[in-house]
């Protein structure tokens, strides 16, 4: 009996040690994803009049990436983040024409990568991968079918109205937008409290500062950056609330927190839009100001504090990087464009050479390799919306039609003002070969690439237990 008891005790000890080791190997992940926030719209990225003390503290205690790229508009940027792929490579549950994708259920999201590794997953805020019309989205494509255990979302953006869905049920129509930043954060705090004993992935995608702008009374008129600044400062305050919750819960040194934006500022919205200085351009363009966004990652004891890197990194890198940290498996049955950048973030490695391709919706526009950025000549065909709808969304000086390859040295000319293609024909040749590869492999407006997934799914069969999407009375 004593031998059995001793064996039992030993077994319990070994199980306890195994559980502790498992918890140690499985950190938590929080991605805070803002909407239309410009490169300069944080104190730590140079804002002269918007105060962001909580996010600045994240930067002081973590790492900034100063050459971090998203996509040029909302929906494609979210698809890239979730799947680790350029949006033109993704399978879609639509005809592929609008820039905003209905993401196919055959795609594998970060949440679906983490689930087999024991993670509980949560999505809060703007989804925008089930259709862009708030009345005509496809409920089958909401987060509960893309790997998320819990969700409290608006299926689309807040262009003019917001409907809120909890998991499968529409719970509120025409929500008060001034409450959204706080309510999403309240949900995040509740999720952390309920899941603090197990590894979790929390994706918090704020609807702000996308227009229509809205802010609570506590922050209205308080920022020197105007109404837009009020909105950013409310986001910053709620980032502080979330960080406080992690500390109170004993999760501070077990959690990677990432803060970034989905694209550059929406220039046409004037004083309701942000800023991307010293970059040129804005949302919808392939200038730096359209795709380069602020990025901060913080994880005490894992990410070196007070550091910065100018390595070329992107939202497509989040899936393989988070998978590496979690000990999860990256899909091997498909092309994943993103790279594991964990060594850059944890050891300040400075020698990554990779091309990054700039897409304006379906059209391949440019490539960056190191300090060099090469723009393709434009083909302003009337049927392509890049030339019919989108030019007015950037300043007149940025509505440039390139008639030849145009090369910029971003180290010396971050504002993309001086074409140096004639002085560097060998660089033009090297980068043009990369662009030819991307057209063939990923695709372009002329057609999908050889390694792009099919556009549509087989018709999705609605499960029998699906709760009908309806509003509560």
Order of alpha helices (4+ residues) and beta strands (2+ residues): alpha-beta-alpha-beta-alpha-alpha-beta-beta-beta-beta-alpha-beta-alpha-beta-alpha-beta-beta-beta-alpha-alpha-beta-beta-beta-alpha-beta-alpha-beta-beta
